[in-house]
Amino acid sequence: GLGNVATCTLMHDDSANNKRRQQDTLAIVQQAPRHEPPPTPAWTLAVACGSLKGGRADWLVEKTAELGAATFAPVTCHRSSNVYDGRITRWERLARAASEQSLRAHSLNFSDQPLDVRDLAALASSGKPVLVAAAGGERAVDIFRDEKYGGASEGVLVVGPEGDFTPDELNLLLQSGAQAVGLGPSRLRVE
């Protein structure tokens, strides 16, 4: 997950005296290891997921890794509690496995601390591209035609909690320069 890639051949010892130890495998390097630079664009997915139950947050982390996000940042807000109660260690394991499964050279990173709405507003005020998923927001396809977003080497996609951000939180983000983005008039769920 650190970007090091090597081409190898795996050989399995199937000899008669190794019938019980089938797990003995030898990797023969065919090509010198090389370092792959992190892919661009490097977008952060900032999600208010503290209230998700029943493994839905785990599923969200796995899909975030598989789809190629650079960083996963939990968000705290009025409707989402803090998620740093041991879940990050589990999420890191899940992200590493999902990254390997999807052949990513770099694993999904996690922010050191959860972000709150004021942190996200500060990012938007600094000029960094910040998109906020909102029912009725401008279509994602149209947003990415804009050079600010489509040509950005990094940015933040913000997804609110169950029940969405409060009107005050959403207004703070939008007034700070974040752009509302949506897939239509409906509010979507994590499944």
Disulfide bonds with the S-S distance in Angstrom:
none
